[in-house]
Each structure stands twice: as C-alpha cells, then as structure tokens.
Amino acid sequence: MKTSRSEQSGLFTRITFKRIIKNKSTEQFSGIPYPMTLLNCLLSAWYGLPFVSKDNTLVSTINGTGAVIETVYVLIFLFYAPKKEKAKIFGVFTAVLAVFATVALVSLFALHGNARKLFCGIAATVFSIIMYASPLSIMIPNGFGCALGTLQLILYVIYCGNKGEKSAGKDDKSLEMKVEEKKQNVVNGKQQEQQV
C-alpha cells in the first residue's frame, strides 16, 4: 500500500523527533521548517474560522490540530538545540507568532466580509509557499550567491560550444570570399578587355 506525501512527511518528522529525543541533541537538523509549518497551520486554521470564511470548519480543525503538533515539535527542538541554534529558532518562532497576530488583528479589526476572507486566504497561501520552500534554507543560505550561480550556469549553457573557433572560421570564410570575389573581378575584367 502506498502512502501519501503528507503521510511520508509526518512519518519522517516523527522519526526525526524520536532521534532528537533519544540522542538529546538536534544534531545537524534544521529547525526552520517547524515554525514555518506552524505559521502555515495557524493561518490556515484562522482562515477556516466561520467569521473569516463560512463552511470551512474542517480546515480549521485539521490545521488547528497541526498547529498544536507543530508547537510541540518547535518546543522539543528548542529544548534540545545548542545555544546558537536555539536563539535562531526562538527568533523565528517569535516572528511566526508576530506575523500570525498581525494577520489575525488586521483581518479582525480592519477588514470585513470578502476583503477579510481574501486577505486571510492570500496570507495563508503565501506562507504555505514559504513553508514548502523552508527546507531549502539548508541548501541555499545565500540567495544572492544562488542568483549569481544560476546566471553563471545560463551563460555556460549559452556559450559552452563557443571556443573562439567559430568566429575565426567566419573571418577565414569571409576572407576567402573576398579573395574569390577579387579573382572573379580580375577574370571578368580581363574578359571585358578582350572583348573591347
């Protein structure tokens, strides 16, 4: 029987946290995906509440449960993380709570009806995309370097076959064509002289 992607992800997360608890260390695991997933769950749960969007109680229930589970994961990670990593993850956790509070307060007091639903839906979608990109924080810590590396690869693909031979070849061909043209002019000139 095949398992879905979310079941596999949940399975790997459980295995990760069993290992963290067993070894009493976060080892080299990144803690960034857990607060980002928490933010996604919080925003989606908020979106599903009846005063934001009607008939989405199941969305709130599922994501509310996810928020509780992710909070437990973040707290376990904070408990076992080394000092430097603990400070970093605590900062991200605090930022997550601040973003959620901001979205909740703006939607509650400044927006009503469809505008509230649209605002909360867009916020949940944007942070969902960020959540799925957060594991890349391990691979691409330097976004500027990534952009320059991509540009370098593009230039390589464009110019990989050009070793300077083609341009020299073109010059040789154009030179040969000019010589051939002059010969033809000389031959044509002699033929014209003979006719006169």
Contacts in CASP RR format, 6 or more apart in sequence:
PFRMAT RR
TARGET T0000
AUTHOR 0000-0000-0000
METHOD contacts of the structure
MODEL  1
MKTSRSEQSGLFTRITFKRIIKNKSTEQFSGIPYPMTLLNCLLSAWYGLP
FVSKDNTLVSTINGTGAVIETVYVLIFLFYAPKKEKAKIFGVFTAVLAVF
ATVALVSLFALHGNARKLFCGIAATVFSIIMYASPLSIMIPNGFGCALGT
LQLILYVIYCGNKGEKSAGKDDKSLEMKVEEKKQNVVNGKQQEQQV
3 11 0 8 1.000
13 73 0 8 1.000
16 29 0 8 1.000
17 73 0 8 1.000
17 76 0 8 1.000
19 27 0 8 1.000
20 26 0 8 1.000
20 27 0 8 1.000
20 29 0 8 1.000
20 76 0 8 1.000
20 77 0 8 1.000
20 80 0 8 1.000
21 76 0 8 1.000
21 80 0 8 1.000
24 80 0 8 1.000
25 80 0 8 1.000
25 82 0 8 1.000
26 77 0 8 1.000
26 80 0 8 1.000
26 81 0 8 1.000
26 82 0 8 1.000
26 85 0 8 1.000
29 77 0 8 1.000
30 135 0 8 1.000
30 137 0 8 1.000
30 138 0 8 1.000
31 74 0 8 1.000
31 77 0 8 1.000
31 81 0 8 1.000
31 85 0 8 1.000
31 89 0 8 1.000
31 92 0 8 1.000
32 89 0 8 1.000
32 92 0 8 1.000
32 134 0 8 1.000
32 135 0 8 1.000
32 137 0 8 1.000
32 138 0 8 1.000
33 131 0 8 1.000
33 134 0 8 1.000
33 135 0 8 1.000
33 137 0 8 1.000
34 70 0 8 1.000
34 73 0 8 1.000
34 74 0 8 1.000
34 77 0 8 1.000
34 89 0 8 1.000
35 70 0 8 1.000
35 74 0 8 1.000
35 89 0 8 1.000
35 92 0 8 1.000
35 93 0 8 1.000
35 95 0 8 1.000
35 96 0 8 1.000
36 92 0 8 1.000
36 96 0 8 1.000
36 127 0 8 1.000
36 130 0 8 1.000
36 131 0 8 1.000
36 134 0 8 1.000
37 70 0 8 1.000
37 131 0 8 1.000
37 134 0 8 1.000
38 67 0 8 1.000
38 70 0 8 1.000
38 71 0 8 1.000
38 74 0 8 1.000
38 93 0 8 1.000
38 96 0 8 1.000
39 96 0 8 1.000
39 99 0 8 1.000
39 100 0 8 1.000
39 127 0 8 1.000
39 130 0 8 1.000
39 131 0 8 1.000
40 63 0 8 1.000
40 124 0 8 1.000
40 127 0 8 1.000
40 128 0 8 1.000
40 130 0 8 1.000
40 131 0 8 1.000
41 63 0 8 1.000
41 64 0 8 1.000
41 66 0 8 1.000
41 67 0 8 1.000
41 70 0 8 1.000
42 63 0 8 1.000
42 64 0 8 1.000
42 67 0 8 1.000
42 96 0 8 1.000
42 100 0 8 1.000
43 100 0 8 1.000
43 103 0 8 1.000
43 120 0 8 1.000
43 121 0 8 1.000
43 123 0 8 1.000
43 124 0 8 1.000
43 127 0 8 1.000
43 128 0 8 1.000
44 59 0 8 1.000
44 63 0 8 1.000
44 124 0 8 1.000
44 128 0 8 1.000
45 59 0 8 1.000
45 60 0 8 1.000
45 63 0 8 1.000
45 64 0 8 1.000
45 67 0 8 1.000
46 52 0 8 1.000
46 60 0 8 1.000
46 100 0 8 1.000
46 103 0 8 1.000
46 104 0 8 1.000
46 107 0 8 1.000
46 120 0 8 1.000
46 124 0 8 1.000
47 53 0 8 1.000
47 56 0 8 1.000
47 59 0 8 1.000
47 60 0 8 1.000
47 117 0 8 1.000
47 120 0 8 1.000
47 121 0 8 1.000
47 123 0 8 1.000
47 124 0 8 1.000
48 56 0 8 1.000
48 57 0 8 1.000
48 59 0 8 1.000
48 60 0 8 1.000
48 63 0 8 1.000
49 56 0 8 1.000
49 60 0 8 1.000
50 56 0 8 1.000
50 57 0 8 1.000
51 116 0 8 1.000
52 107 0 8 1.000
52 116 0 8 1.000
52 117 0 8 1.000
52 120 0 8 1.000
53 117 0 8 1.000
53 120 0 8 1.000
53 121 0 8 1.000
74 89 0 8 1.000
74 93 0 8 1.000
77 89 0 8 1.000
78 86 0 8 1.000
78 89 0 8 1.000
78 90 0 8 1.000
78 93 0 8 1.000
81 89 0 8 1.000
99 127 0 8 1.000
103 119 0 8 1.000
103 120 0 8 1.000
103 123 0 8 1.000
106 119 0 8 1.000
107 116 0 8 1.000
107 119 0 8 1.000
107 120 0 8 1.000
108 116 0 8 1.000
111 119 0 8 1.000
140 146 0 8 1.000
END
